[in-house]
Amino acid sequence: MPNFFSTFTSEVFKPLVTLLIPGAIAISTWFVGLLWHFHDLRTLVVNNHAEVGVVLVLAMTFAGLVLEDRVPSGNSSHSDTDGAVCVVAARSRF
């Protein structure tokens, strides 16, 4: 009997969690806002579901890549205490 849970490995979930989900969250509000504001764009989306889906997946991936490069991860050389010290030092000047 094959192991069905072998598909749920880190090779599948790591790109999903680090790229697609943050990218989807980043572009979703902009996409909805554009659809509300531009009626012609809404008509284009309604008439071309497959093409818009491909473009959205590419946009989510691109946004996820940008966010991955810009947002520091938990594995960086900076610790949380470094940020706290900087905030305290900045607040003490005022």
Phi, psi and omega in degrees: 000126182289153179273107182287337181280354178291340177287339181268058180259179182293336179294336179269314188277332181297311176296325180296315184283323185271339183243302190286316182293311176297324177295320178294319178294322182292321185264349187295316181292324178293319181295315179296318178298319177295322178294323178291324186277322185250109181293324180295323177294321177298319178296319178298318179294319180295322184277342185227070183298312186293315181295319178294324177298317178296316179297320179293321177295319177295319178294321177296317180295316179297314179296322177296321177295318179295316179294324179295324178283328186271327184267126180291141180270174180287348182264012182284172182282347179273138177258169180295332181289331177298317178294322180294321179294320179295319180294317179296318180294322180291323181286332182286343180285338186261000000 
